[in-house]
Amino acid sequence: MSHAVVVGVDGSAQSTAAAEWAAHQAHRSGQALRMIHAGGAEPALSAEPVDAAQSLPRPVSDLWDHLSDVLPGLRISCEHVPGHPAHALVAAGERGGMLVLGSRGLGGLAGLLVGSVALRTAAHAACPVVLVRAGEDGDGVGSDVVVGVDSARPSAEVVAFAFEQATERGAKLRVLESRDLPTGRYVTAAPVDPLQITDAVAAAALVRLQDALAPWREKFPRVPVDAEVTGWPAGRALVEASRSASLVVVGRRTPRIRPALPGLGAVAHAVLHHAHSPVAVVPHD
């Protein structure tokens, strides 16, 4: 991909973690890093030329300097964009590429894992949005990439994004599908252990999942893939898998006729609030 990695920065610990994650992502993929400080009014016009760094808060300009020192070959730009942060970030996402945000900014309420700006951006952006919390691994190379898939309707955008991330990180891709597996006792003509029935249903579902993944496994032959069918709800399964993951990938369905207030969906919403790793929300038809 040739688009820049865009990250929202506001001087908070969360946005600093997001910027570090975004910088490593841009460095791995050979992209430029575009830092956006959004909010407030348009800077006053001056007859004298003004350095871009001079119009930024000191924590943001210090972060710019820090990333330039840590990754000297990385192309970094930083700009102030007036207006509501979510609107500015969604507009930046219209160019494609990837948006990266801290899950809570300076205006967040204590106890909320994901702030309103992050949720609105993830729900409206036209490109993948990655949410990162302070304290999470800023690189995560080598750890699993996890993705949730519905084998009956696999999303090309979501699955391809997950394979691309696993390729860039040299990581294993763990694919999870949630199914309502039968439980309890059964009345059958022959004595059958209920666990045998559950195992048989899960095995058949796994075959369908492997078949659905076949085109992408052929396209990305170097990515090791673990496919698993679970009886857990999708949100719970992905949150548990996030404990050992560098990134969890979920989809966000985008109807052909865009509603006035597009939503994230129950699974993405649950994962964003409870995951132990960065989460990528990928829009798809």
N, C-alpha and C positions, 0 to 999 in steps of 0.2 A: 504494500500500500504506500502511496506517495504523499498522503495528507499528513499534516502535523498532528502531534499529540497535544491536545489543549487541556490545560489544567487551571482550575479556578483557585486563586490564592487571596487570602485576606489577613495573613499574619498569625492565624491561630495554629495551634499544634496539629489540629486535624488537617488543615490545608498544607502545612509543611510536610506531613507524612504523605499526602496525596501528590505533592510536587516531586518528592523524592521517588515515589513509585513511578510517576509519569516520566521522570528523567531516565530511569533505568529502562522503561519500556521503549522510549524514543531511541535510546542508545542501542538497544538490542535490534530494533527493527530498521535502523538507519534513517529515522525520521527526525524532523525538527521538533523542538519543544516550544510551544506557544503558551506563555503564562498570561492569564487575564485577571486583573484586579477590577472587580465590578462593584458598582454602587456609587452613590453620591452624585454630585453635579459635574458638569463638564469643566475641566480646569480652565482658569481664566486665560484669555489670550494675552500674549506678551510680544512686544516688538523684538525682544532678544530671543535667539534660539535657546530652547530649553532641552536639556538632556532628558531622555525618557525616564531614567532612574530618578530624577529630581521630582517628578510628579507622583511618585509612588511612596507609600508609607515605608518608614525605615525597615521594619521587619521583612517587607516584601523585597526591597532592594538588596538587603543582606542575604536573603534566600537566593536571589538571582546570582549574586557573587559566589555564594557557597557552591551552588550547582555547577557554575562555570569552572570553579577550581577542582571539584571532584571529578567532573567529566569534561575535560578540556576540549575534546573533539566534538562535543555536542553543540549543535546550533540552537541557541536560545534567544527568544524575544520575549518582551514583557510590555504590556500596555494597560492603561487604565481605560475602562469602558463605563460611561455613566449609565445610570438607570438601575432597575431591579436586577440583582445578580442572576436569578434564574432565567430571565428574558435574555440577558446578554450571553449566557452560556448556551442556551438553546439556539440562539442565532448563530453562534460560533460553530455549533454542531451541524448546521445546514451545509457546511462545506465538506462534510464527510470526515473520515478519520476516527478519532476517539476522544471522548471527554473524560477527564478524571477529576473527582471531587473528594474533599474530605467529608465524612458522613455528618459532621456537625461543624458549623462555623462559629464565629464570635457571637452571633445572635442566638445560639442554640439554648434550649432549656435543659437544665441538669436532669439526667435520667433518660433522656431521649437519645437512642443510638443513632437515629437518622433524622437530620433536620429537614425543615420544610423546603429549603432551597434545593437540597440534594434530591428529595422525593419529587419535587416538581420538575426538575431537570431530567431525572431518569424517566419520568412519565411522558415527557413531551419531546425529547431530543430525537432527531432523525438518525443518529449514529449511536454506536455502543457507548454506554456510560459506565465507568468503573468507580465504585465508592470504596474509599480507604479510610480506616480509622487510625488514629495515633496509637503506636505500639505494635501495629501489624508489620509483618516483614516487608521491607521496602523493595526487595528484589524477588526472593522466593524461587530462584532458579533451581530446577531439579525436583521440586515438590510437585505433587500431582496437580493437574488441572481437572476440575470436576464439572460435568455438565449434566443437566437433566434433559431427557429426551422422551418424546411420545412416539413409539415406533409406528403407530398408525398414521401419524401426521408429523413426521420429523421436519423441523424447520431447517432449510438449507443455510440460512444466515446464521443461526445459532450454532449449528454443528460445525460449519466451516470456521467460524470465529474460534471455537474451542480447539479445533485441530491446529489452527494457525498459532494460537497461543502456546499450545504444547510443543509445537515445532520450534518456536523462537526460544523457549525455555529449556529445550532438551528434556522435557518432562513426559511422564506417562499421563495418558488421558483416561480418566475414570468416568464411564458413562452409566448413569443411573436412570432406571425407569420404574415408576411407582405403579403397581397394579393391585387391584382388590383380589388377593389370593384367598381361596376358600379356607375356612377354618371350622372347627367343630366336628360333630359326628355326622355320618351319612348312612342312609339306608340303601343298601345295594343288594343285588341278587347274589353276589359273591362276597365273602369276607375280605374287605380291603381296609388296610390301615389308613386312617384319615391323612396321616403325614405323606403317604404315597400319592394320594390325590393332589395334595398341595404341591408336592415336589414335581409331579407330572405337569400341572398347570404352569408352574414357574419355569420349567424346562422348555415348554412350548413357547412361552412368552419370550424367553431368552433367545430362542432360534429366530423369532420374528425381529427382535432387536438387532441381532447380529446381521440379519439380512438387510435391515434398514441402514446399517452403518457401512455396508460393503462398498458403496461408491466412494465414500470418504476415506476408507482404509486403503483403497486402491490409489487414491490421489495423494495420500500422505503415508507412504509405506514405511517410513522410518519412525512413525509415532507408535509406541506400544500402547495398546488399548485393553482396558479391563471393562467388560460390560457386565452389568448386574441388574437383575430384576428384584425389587423389594416390595414387601407388603406394607411397608411404612408409608404414611402420607408423604407426598413429594417434598413439601417444605421441611419436614422433620428429617427426612433422609439426606437432603442436601446440607442442612445445618450440621448434622453429625459428620458428614463427609468433609465439611470445611475445616474440621479440627486439624487435619493433616494435609490441607491443600494450600497451594500458593494462590489459587484463584478459583472461584465458583462462577459458572456461567449459567444464566437463566434467560429465558425469552420474555418478551413483552409484545403481545399481539397488537398489531396496528390494523384496524379495519380499513377496507378500501375507502369507505366514506368515513373520514376522520370525525369522531365525536367532539363535542365542545370541550369535554373534560376527559381526555383519555386516561385510563387507569393502568396501574402496574400489574394487576392480577393478584390473587391471594398468595400464590406460591412465591412470586418475586418479592412481594411485600414482606412475607414472613422471613425469607432468607436475608433480605436487606437489614432487618431489625435484629436478627439473631446469629448471623454467620460469624465464624471466628477468623475468617480470611477476607481479603478484598473480594467484592462481588461485581461482576460485569452483567449489565442488563442490556440485552441485544434486541432491538426492534425487528419485527418480522411480519410478513403478511399473514 
